[in-house]
Amino acid sequence: MAGLIRREDVDQVRERARIDEIVSAHVTLKPAGVGALVGLCPFHDERSPSFNVRPSVGRYHCFGCGEGGDVIEFVMKMDGLSFTEAIEYLAGKTGVQLRYEEGGSARPREEPGKRQRLLEANKVAAEFYAEQLMGPDAAAARAFLAERSFDRADAELFGVGFAPKGWDALQRHLQGRGFTQAELVASGLMSQGQRGIYDRFRGRVMWPIRDVTGAVIGFGARRLFEDDQGPKYLNTPETSLYKKSHVLYGIDLAKREIAKGKRVVVVEGYTDVMAAHLSGVTTAVATCGTAFGADHAKVVRRLLGDTTAGGGMQLASGGTVGGEIIFTFDGDAAGQKAAERAYGEDQRFFAQTYVAVADGGMDPCDLRMAKGPEAVRALVDDRKPLFAFVIQAKLKQFDLNTVEGRVLAVQAAAPEIVGIRDRSQRDGYTRQVAGWIGTEIDDVRREVARAASTPSLRRAPGRPDGDRGPSGAASSAGAGPAGPDDRPTTGRAQQLPAPDPRDPVARDERLALVAVLQYPQHVPASFDTLGEDAFSVPAWRAVHTAIRAAGGAAAGRDVSAAQWVGAVLEQASETVAGIVTQLSVASLPEDREAAVPAFVEGVVHRVLDMGLMRRVADARSRLQRLDPADTETYQAAFAELLRIEAERRTLRESASA
């Protein structure tokens, strides 16, 4: 069972983490009216700022692409973190000590502050290695980089360093900074021998491996000297920070462009990531000492927002719905095996998967040296569907000049065709495979039908994130206990249709709801007497229903603005939550803080007046339909009309007073 963070601690993190400070690390925010900030949206390209942040309510909303939420959801979407990871990250920044429910995972049971100490040790080590790269003993490391067309500025950008050849250079440095031997072993920076601990990395080029937040969690090291009997590449061992099956090198640099461009390029090594980024392919990442697997797929899916069942469809323009994952491999047998392993994870994505292989089998680093940055960009742009690459490789195993070879090739290709997620593409690939093999289309179709009806022949269809499915992602809008598999719901529910912005009634109703959500302390008490039909626009009526369920404006006066909006969101349905967030950050057409109370009262009074006008019209209509001979019923209806008109006069008199 995953560790569950206590709800009260989640609430405390949400309260303490200032959304304007967190967002400002990614977006330049400028004042835009009373209590509002605005900037360019980090989730889509735009020239005019439409990304609104309101610190008092702790929420953001982009009026361009529709993304919105609180500080936790921002970190989840921006950094590709799970709900639990986002809480732990924000807790570290705000000093909140998290508590976990009984029966949780091992991570919560670490003594308080241990994780932060290990992160600090890795950070200091990265700084130490970077400093050593410019020293006299690091000539071989500098030559290694120069031979691959990397200069000093490139090394500084990626934090590349050098581990001295001695057995205790880093150990002495870290112990001088107050770290204990136990901490150094737990961090993976030291190894334990019979005579004590010693530096794990010695005489090697060093790459710091960072998580999506930019924190150093481990290292990758490349052998330089012939007397080094260790492996060519050596990574940090498994620690509480570093899990190689979850780590992607370069993710800290690539995350923003991945989220914005909906494209990820998976290369095979540290120098390939450097070469790709320096060539303009800024979405490149690499696995660290292991093949691309299911946990890597989860990281990529979170950054892509890959939760749309319609994803993975290639458009005539060359783009795709749901984004792209592009794998680069060497053209040799090892690269072919890597492609087949990646293809095994294909079904975990709704995005389209591709493969890019350079002529001559050069990797991005070699390609950049030989033909320049433009060749690396062209390699990625000339990608081909991973399905086609793997199928064509399978077909090379058969002698297509013989009948027997063609029959076997059809039998090998059919299960792969059945496994294609987008059924609309299957017939097209059936035709293409028939052409590659040189056989009749009907022969391939018959074999595909047989494979589809024979479970043992079908390629395992798989689903992203196991059996949770795209709509099964845990919502982060609430503040309940959270396990590490909770994920941001990037596929937003269909919202209620927005009204015509030119409609004055709809405009006034919207302004009233903005006022109630942002300034409940200035809302007249009479607002809470409105019935369920007080708002004429369905979307606004649904928001009003949530406000009433949360206790009305009176409840909002007794709590903070953030708590009030949170309470309304808890009462809002999935189709309404996005509208509540949008209204909670929208600007009012009043930029004088001193005038806000009067403005709020005035706009709410207009809605109250419109509601009373509708009730007057309804009462008059009913009176006209009654028979005056039915004296008792007629007089009761007439009295009700007089009562509503008197209520409206009182409202107008109070508004003009």
C-alpha positions in Angstrom: 0.0 0.0 0.0 1.3 3.5 -0.9 2.0 6.0 1.9 -0.9 8.4 2.4 -0.2 12.0 3.5 -2.6 13.2 6.1 -5.2 15.6 4.8 -4.4 18.3 7.3 -0.8 18.3 6.2 -1.9 18.6 2.5 -4.1 21.6 3.6 -1.1 23.2 5.4 1.1 22.8 2.3 -1.6 24.4 0.2 -1.9 27.3 2.6 1.8 28.0 3.0 2.9 27.6 -0.6 2.5 31.0 -2.1 1.3 30.4 -5.7 2.7 33.7 -7.0 6.2 32.7 -5.8 6.0 29.2 -7.2 4.6 30.4 -10.6 7.1 33.2 -10.8 9.9 30.6 -11.0 8.5 29.8 -14.5 6.5 32.8 -15.5 7.1 36.6 -15.3 4.1 38.0 -13.6 2.9 41.6 -13.7 0.1 43.3 -11.8 -3.3 43.3 -13.6 -5.8 45.0 -11.4 -6.6 44.7 -7.7 -5.1 41.5 -6.3 -4.4 40.0 -9.7 -1.3 39.0 -11.6 -0.9 38.1 -15.3 1.8 36.6 -17.5 2.4 34.4 -20.6 1.0 30.9 -20.2 3.7 28.2 -19.6 1.4 25.5 -21.0 0.9 26.9 -24.5 2.5 29.5 -26.8 1.0 32.9 -26.8 2.0 36.5 -27.4 -0.5 38.3 -25.3 -0.6 37.3 -21.6 -3.8 35.4 -20.6 -2.4 33.4 -17.7 -4.0 34.9 -14.5 -2.9 34.3 -11.0 -4.7 35.5 -7.9 -2.6 35.0 -4.8 -5.4 35.6 -2.3 -7.3 32.6 -3.5 -4.2 30.6 -4.3 -5.3 29.7 -7.8 -4.4 30.2 -11.5 -6.3 30.0 -14.8 -5.3 30.6 -18.4 -8.0 32.2 -20.4 -6.3 31.0 -23.6 -5.9 27.2 -23.2 -8.1 26.6 -20.2 -5.5 25.2 -17.8 -6.2 26.1 -14.2 -5.9 24.9 -10.6 -4.1 25.5 -7.3 -0.4 25.6 -6.4 -0.3 21.8 -6.1 -1.8 21.3 -9.6 0.5 23.8 -11.0 3.6 22.0 -9.8 2.1 18.6 -11.0 1.5 19.9 -14.5 4.6 22.1 -14.7 7.1 19.5 -13.4 5.3 16.3 -14.3 5.0 15.2 -10.7 2.5 12.9 -9.1 0.3 14.4 -6.4 2.4 13.0 -3.6 5.6 14.1 -5.2 4.2 17.6 -5.6 3.2 17.7 -1.9 6.6 16.5 -0.8 8.3 19.1 -3.0 6.2 22.0 -1.7 6.6 20.8 1.8 10.3 20.9 1.5 10.1 24.5 0.2 7.7 25.7 2.9 9.0 23.8 5.9 6.0 21.6 6.5 6.7 18.3 8.2 4.6 15.7 6.5 3.0 12.8 8.4 1.9 9.6 6.7 -0.9 7.2 7.5 0.0 3.8 9.0 0.9 1.1 6.5 2.6 3.5 4.1 5.7 3.0 2.1 9.3 3.0 3.4 10.0 6.6 2.3 7.8 8.3 4.9 9.5 6.3 7.7 12.8 8.0 7.1 13.9 10.2 9.9 12.8 13.8 9.6 15.2 15.8 7.3 17.1 12.7 6.0 15.9 13.2 2.4 16.9 16.8 2.4 20.4 15.9 3.8 20.9 13.5 1.0 19.8 16.0 -1.6 22.2 18.6 -0.1 25.1 16.0 -0.2 24.5 15.4 -3.9 24.3 19.2 -4.5 27.6 19.8 -2.8 29.1 16.9 -4.7 28.0 18.3 -8.0 29.5 21.6 -7.2 32.8 19.9 -6.2 33.0 17.9 -9.4 32.2 21.0 -11.5 35.1 22.9 -9.8 37.5 20.0 -10.4 36.8 20.0 -14.2 38.9 23.2 -14.5 41.8 21.8 -12.4 45.2 20.5 -13.7 44.3 16.9 -13.1 41.2 17.0 -15.3 43.0 17.5 -18.7 41.7 14.1 -19.9 38.1 15.1 -19.0 38.4 18.4 -20.8 39.9 16.6 -23.9 37.0 14.1 -23.8 34.5 16.9 -24.0 36.5 18.9 -26.6 36.7 15.9 -28.9 32.9 15.8 -28.9 32.6 19.6 -29.6 31.6 20.6 -26.1 33.2 23.7 -24.7 33.4 25.1 -21.2 30.0 26.9 -21.5 28.4 23.7 -22.6 29.9 21.9 -19.6 28.6 24.6 -17.2 25.1 24.4 -18.7 24.8 20.7 -18.0 26.9 20.8 -14.8 29.5 18.4 -16.2 32.4 17.8 -13.8 35.4 15.6 -13.0 36.0 13.1 -10.2 39.6 13.1 -9.0 41.5 9.8 -9.2 42.1 9.7 -5.4 40.2 7.4 -3.1 38.9 10.1 -0.7 38.9 13.5 -2.4 35.1 13.9 -2.3 34.9 12.2 1.1 37.2 14.7 2.7 35.3 17.6 1.1 31.9 16.4 2.2 32.9 15.5 5.7 34.5 18.9 6.0 31.0 20.3 5.2 29.5 18.3 8.1 28.1 15.2 6.4 28.4 11.9 8.3 29.8 8.6 6.8 26.3 7.1 7.1 24.8 10.0 5.0 27.6 9.6 2.4 27.0 5.9 2.0 23.2 6.4 1.9 23.6 9.0 -0.8 25.5 6.6 -3.1 28.5 8.9 -3.3 30.6 6.5 -1.2 31.2 2.8 -1.3 31.7 0.6 1.8 34.9 -1.4 1.9 36.6 -3.6 4.5 38.8 -0.7 5.6 36.0 1.9 5.6 34.3 4.0 3.0 35.8 5.5 -0.2 34.8 7.6 -3.2 32.6 5.6 -5.6 33.6 7.8 -8.6 37.3 8.2 -9.3 39.0 9.5 -12.4 35.8 10.0 -14.5 33.8 12.5 -16.3 30.7 13.3 -14.2 27.2 14.2 -15.2 24.8 15.2 -12.4 21.4 13.5 -12.8 18.5 15.7 -11.7 14.9 15.1 -11.1 12.1 17.2 -12.7 12.5 19.9 -9.9 16.2 20.3 -10.7 17.5 18.6 -7.5 20.6 16.5 -8.0 19.7 12.9 -7.1 22.6 11.0 -8.5 25.5 10.9 -11.1 26.5 9.2 -14.3 30.2 8.7 -14.8 32.3 7.8 -17.8 35.7 6.0 -17.6 38.7 8.0 -18.9 41.9 6.1 -18.0 43.1 2.7 -19.1 44.0 1.7 -15.6 40.4 2.0 -14.5 39.1 -1.6 -14.3 35.5 -0.5 -13.8 32.7 -0.4 -16.4 32.8 2.2 -19.1 29.8 3.9 -17.6 29.0 3.8 -13.9 26.0 5.3 -12.2 24.8 6.0 -8.7 23.5 2.8 -7.1 19.9 2.5 -6.1 19.2 4.9 -3.2 16.1 6.4 -1.6 16.6 9.3 -4.0 17.8 7.5 -7.1 15.7 4.8 -8.8 17.2 4.2 -12.3 13.9 2.9 -13.7 12.2 6.2 -12.8 15.0 8.6 -13.9 15.5 10.4 -17.2 18.6 12.4 -17.7 17.9 16.0 -18.9 14.3 16.0 -17.7 14.9 19.2 -15.7 16.0 21.1 -18.8 13.5 19.5 -21.2 10.3 19.5 -19.0 9.0 22.9 -20.0 9.4 22.4 -23.7 8.0 18.9 -23.5 4.9 20.2 -21.8 4.5 23.0 -24.3 5.4 21.3 -27.5 3.9 17.9 -26.6 7.0 16.1 -27.9 9.7 14.0 -26.2 12.9 12.8 -27.8 14.5 9.8 -26.1 18.2 9.4 -26.9 20.7 6.9 -25.6 23.4 8.7 -23.6 24.4 11.8 -21.7 26.5 13.3 -24.6 23.5 12.7 -26.9 21.3 14.7 -24.7 23.8 17.5 -24.6 24.3 17.4 -28.4 20.5 17.4 -29.0 19.8 20.4 -26.7 22.7 22.4 -28.2 21.3 21.6 -31.6 17.9 23.0 -30.8 16.2 19.7 -29.9 15.4 20.9 -26.4 13.0 18.0 -25.5 15.7 15.4 -25.5 16.2 13.0 -22.5 18.0 9.7 -21.9 17.6 6.7 -19.6 20.4 6.1 -17.1 22.0 2.7 -17.4 18.8 0.8 -18.2 16.3 0.3 -21.0 13.3 2.6 -21.4 10.6 0.9 -19.3 7.1 1.3 -17.8 8.1 3.7 -15.1 9.9 5.9 -17.6 6.7 5.9 -19.7 4.8 7.2 -16.7 7.1 10.1 -16.3 6.8 11.0 -20.0 3.0 10.6 -20.0 2.8 13.1 -17.1 4.8 15.7 -18.9 3.0 15.2 -22.2 -0.4 15.3 -20.5 -0.9 12.0 -22.4 -4.4 11.1 -21.1 -6.5 11.5 -24.1 -8.0 8.4 -25.6 -8.1 10.0 -29.0 -4.3 10.6 -28.9 -1.8 8.8 -31.0 -3.6 9.7 -34.3 -1.3 11.2 -36.9 -2.8 14.1 -38.9 -2.3 14.9 -42.5 -0.2 17.9 -41.5 2.4 15.6 -40.0 1.4 16.5 -36.4 -0.3 14.2 -34.0 -3.2 14.3 -31.5 -1.8 13.6 -28.0 1.8 14.4 -28.7 4.9 12.5 -29.9 7.5 10.2 -28.4 10.5 9.9 -30.7 13.2 7.3 -29.9 16.7 7.6 -31.5 18.7 4.4 -31.8 21.9 3.2 -33.4 21.4 1.3 -36.6 23.2 -1.8 -35.3 21.8 -5.0 -33.7 21.8 -3.4 -30.3 19.8 -0.5 -31.6 17.3 -2.8 -33.1 16.9 -4.6 -29.8 16.4 -1.2 -28.1 13.7 -0.3 -30.6 11.9 -3.6 -29.9 12.0 -2.9 -26.1 10.7 0.6 -26.7 8.0 -0.9 -28.9 7.0 -3.1 -26.0 6.1 0.1 -24.1 4.2 1.6 -27.0 0.8 0.6 -25.7 1.4 2.6 -22.5 1.0 5.8 -24.5 -1.9 7.5 -26.2 0.7 9.7 -28.0 2.2 8.6 -31.3 5.5 6.8 -31.0 8.3 7.2 -33.6 11.9 6.2 -34.3 14.7 8.2 -35.8 17.8 6.5 -37.1 20.5 8.5 -38.8 22.2 7.3 -42.0 25.3 5.3 -41.1 23.8 4.7 -37.6 25.4 7.8 -36.1 24.0 9.0 -32.7 23.1 12.6 -32.1 26.5 13.4 -30.7 28.4 12.0 -33.7 25.9 13.5 -36.1 26.4 17.0 -34.6 30.2 16.7 -34.9 30.1 15.3 -38.4 27.3 17.4 -40.0 26.3 20.1 -37.6 23.3 21.0 -35.5 20.9 21.2 -38.4 21.5 17.5 -39.1 20.4 16.6 -35.6 17.2 18.6 -36.1 16.6 16.9 -39.4 17.1 13.5 -37.8 14.2 14.2 -35.4 12.0 15.8 -38.1 12.5 12.8 -40.4 11.2 10.3 -37.8 9.1 7.3 -38.9 6.4 5.5 -36.9 7.9 3.0 -34.5 5.4 0.4 -35.7 6.7 0.7 -39.3 10.3 0.5 -38.1 9.8 -2.6 -36.0 7.7 -4.4 -38.7 10.2 -3.7 -41.4 12.9 -5.1 -39.2 10.9 -8.3 -38.6 10.3 -8.7 -42.3 14.1 -8.7 -43.0 14.2 -12.1 -41.2 12.3 -13.7 -44.1 13.2 -14.5 -47.7 10.4 -12.6 -49.4 11.5 -14.0 -52.7 9.8 -17.3 -51.8 6.2 -18.2 -51.1 7.1 -19.8 -47.8 9.0 -16.6 -46.7 6.1 -14.4 -47.6 3.6 -16.6 -45.7 5.8 -16.5 -42.6 6.2 -12.7 -42.9 2.4 -12.2 -43.1 2.0 -14.4 -40.0 4.7 -12.4 -38.1 3.2 -9.0 -39.1 -0.5 -9.8 -38.4 -0.4 -9.7 -34.5 1.4 -6.4 -34.7 -1.3 -4.9 -36.9 -4.0 -6.1 -34.5 -2.1 -4.4 -31.7 -2.4 -0.9 -33.2 -4.4 1.3 -30.9 -6.0 3.5 -33.5 -8.3 1.0 -35.4 -8.8 3.5 -38.2 -5.1 3.1 -39.1 -5.1 -0.7 -39.2 -6.5 -1.0 -42.7 -3.9 1.5 -43.9 -1.1 -0.5 -42.3 -2.5 -3.7 -43.7 -2.2 -2.3 -47.2 1.3 -1.0 -46.4 2.5 -4.3 -45.0 1.1 -6.2 -48.0 3.1 -3.9 -50.2 6.3 -4.4 -48.2 5.9 -8.2 -48.4 4.7 -8.2 -52.0 1.5 -10.2 -51.4 -2.2 -9.7 -51.8 -4.0 -7.4 -49.4 -6.7 -10.0 -48.8 -4.0 -12.5 -47.6 -2.9 -10.1 -44.9 -6.5 -9.2 -43.9 -7.3 -12.9 -43.4 -4.3 -13.4 -41.2 -5.0 -10.2 -39.3 -8.6 -11.4 -38.7 -7.2 -14.8 -37.5 -4.8 -13.1 -35.1 -7.6 -10.9 -33.8 -9.7 -13.9 -32.9 -6.9 -15.9 -31.4 -5.9 -14.5 -28.0 -2.5 -16.3 -28.0 -1.6 -14.5 -31.3 -2.7 -11.0 -30.3 -0.1 -8.5 -29.1 -0.9 -7.5 -25.5 -3.0 -4.4 -25.9 -1.9 -2.8 -22.6 -3.2 0.4 -21.0 -1.4 3.4 -19.8 -0.6 3.1 -16.1 -1.7 -0.5 -15.8 -5.5 -0.8 -15.5 -6.3 2.7 -14.3 -7.1 3.9 -17.8 -7.0 7.5 -19.0 -10.0 8.6 -17.1 -8.9 6.9 -13.9 -6.2 9.5 -13.0 -6.7 10.6 -9.4 -8.1 14.1 -9.1 -5.9 16.6 -7.3 -8.6 19.1 -6.7 -9.5 17.8 -3.3 -7.2 17.5 -0.3 -7.5 13.9 0.8 -4.8 11.4 1.6 -2.5 10.9 -1.4 -0.6 7.9 -2.7 2.4 8.2 -5.1 0.3 7.0 -8.1 -2.0 10.0 -7.9 -1.7 12.0 -11.1 -2.9 15.3 -12.4 -6.1 15.1 -14.4 -4.7 16.8 -17.5 -7.6 15.6 -19.6 -10.2 18.2 -18.3 -13.9 17.2 -18.1 -16.2 18.9 -20.6 -17.4 22.1 -19.1 -20.8 23.6 -19.4 -21.1 25.9 -22.4 -20.1 29.5 -21.8 -22.8 32.2 -22.5 -22.6 34.9 -25.2 -20.2 37.5 -23.7 -22.3 40.2 -25.4 -25.4 39.3 -23.3 -25.6 42.0 -20.6 -27.6 39.7 -18.2 -25.0 36.9 -18.5 -22.2 39.5 -18.0 -23.7 40.9 -14.8 -24.4 37.4 -13.5 -20.8 36.5 -14.1 -19.4 39.6 -12.4 -21.6 38.8 -9.4 -20.2 35.3 -9.1 -16.6 36.7 -9.5 -17.4 39.1 -6.6 -18.8 36.4 -4.4 -15.9 34.1 -4.9 -13.2 36.7 -4.4 -14.8 39.2 -2.0 -17.5 37.4 0.1 -16.9 39.9 2.9 -18.4 42.7 0.8 -21.4 40.7 -0.5 -24.8 41.9 0.8 -26.5 39.4 3.1 -29.5 39.3 0.8 -27.4 37.3 -1.8 -27.8 34.2 0.3 -31.6 34.4 0.1 -31.5 33.8 -3.7 -33.2 30.6 -4.8 -31.9 27.9 -7.1 -33.3 29.6 -10.2 -31.8 33.1 -9.5 -29.3 32.8 -12.3 -30.5 32.5 -15.9 -27.3 31.1 -17.4 -26.9 27.3 -16.9 -23.1 27.6 -16.2 -23.6 30.4 -13.7 -26.6 28.6 -12.1 -24.3 25.6 -11.5 -21.7 27.7 -9.8 -24.3 29.4 -7.7 -25.5 25.9 -6.6 -22.0 25.1 -5.5 -21.8 28.4 -3.6 -25.1 27.6 -1.8 -23.9 24.1 -1.0 -20.7 25.5 0.5 -22.7 27.7 2.9 -23.3 30.8 0.9 -21.3 34.1 1.0 -21.8 34.1 4.8 -19.5 31.1 5.1 -16.9 32.8 2.9 -16.6 35.7 5.4 -15.4 33.4 8.2 -12.4 31.8 6.3 -9.5 32.9 4.1 -10.2 33.5 0.4 -8.3 30.4 -0.5 -10.3 28.3 1.9 -13.5 29.7 0.6 -12.8 28.9 -3.0 -11.6 25.5 -1.9 -14.9 24.9 -0.1 -16.9 25.9 -3.2 -14.8 23.6 -5.4 -15.5 20.7 -3.0 -19.2 21.2 -3.7 -18.8 21.7 -7.5 -19.2 18.9 -10.0 -16.4 18.0 -12.4 -18.0 20.0 -15.2 -18.2 23.0 -13.0 -14.9 23.0 -11.1 -13.0 24.6 -14.0 -15.5 27.4 -14.2 -15.2 28.1 -10.5 -11.4 28.3 -10.9 -11.8 30.6 -13.8 -14.1 33.0 -12.0 -11.9 32.9 -8.8 -9.0 34.5 -10.7 -10.9 36.7 -13.2 -10.3 40.5 -12.9 -13.1 42.9 -12.0 -13.5 46.1 -14.0 -12.5 48.1 -11.0 -8.8 48.8 -10.4 -9.2 51.0 -7.3 -8.9 48.9 -4.2 -10.9 51.4 -2.1 -13.8 51.2 -4.5 -14.0 47.4 -4.6 -16.5 47.1 -1.7 -19.0 49.4 -3.4 -18.5 47.8 -6.7 -19.1 44.3 -5.3 -22.3 45.5 -3.5 -23.5 47.2 -6.7 -23.0 44.2 -9.1 -24.6 41.8 -6.6 -27.6 44.2 -6.2 -28.0 44.2 -10.0 -28.3 40.4 -10.0 -30.7 40.6 -7.1 -32.8 43.2 -9.0 -32.8 41.1 -12.1 -34.0 38.1 -10.1 -36.8 40.2 -8.6 -37.8 41.5 -12.0 -38.2 37.9 -13.2 -40.3 37.1 -10.2 -42.5 40.2 -10.7 -43.0 39.1 -14.4 -43.9 35.6 -13.3 -46.3 36.9 -10.6 -48.0 39.2 -13.1 -48.3 36.4 -15.7 -49.9 34.1 -13.1 -52.3 36.8 -12.0 -53.4 37.4 -15.6 -54.2 33.7 -16.0 -56.4 33.5 -12.9 -60.2 34.0 -12.9 -61.0 37.1 -10.8 -64.2 35.3 -9.7 -62.0 33.0 -7.7 -61.6 35.8 -5.1 -59.4 34.0 -2.6 -56.9 32.6 -5.1 -56.8 35.9 -7.0 -56.2 38.1 -3.9 -53.4 35.8 -2.7 -51.7 36.0 -6.0 -52.1 39.8 -6.1 -50.7 40.1 -2.6 -47.7 38.0 -3.6 -47.1 40.4 -6.6 -47.3 43.4 -4.2 -44.9 41.8 -1.8 -42.3 41.1 -4.5 -42.6 44.7 -5.9 -42.1 46.0 -2.4 -39.0 43.9 -1.9 -37.6 45.2 -5.2 -38.3 48.9 -4.1 -36.5 48.2 -0.8 -33.5 46.8 -2.7 -33.3 49.7 -5.0 -33.6 52.2 -2.1 -30.8 50.5 -0.2 -28.6 50.5 -3.3 -29.1 54.2 -3.9 -28.6 55.1 -0.2 
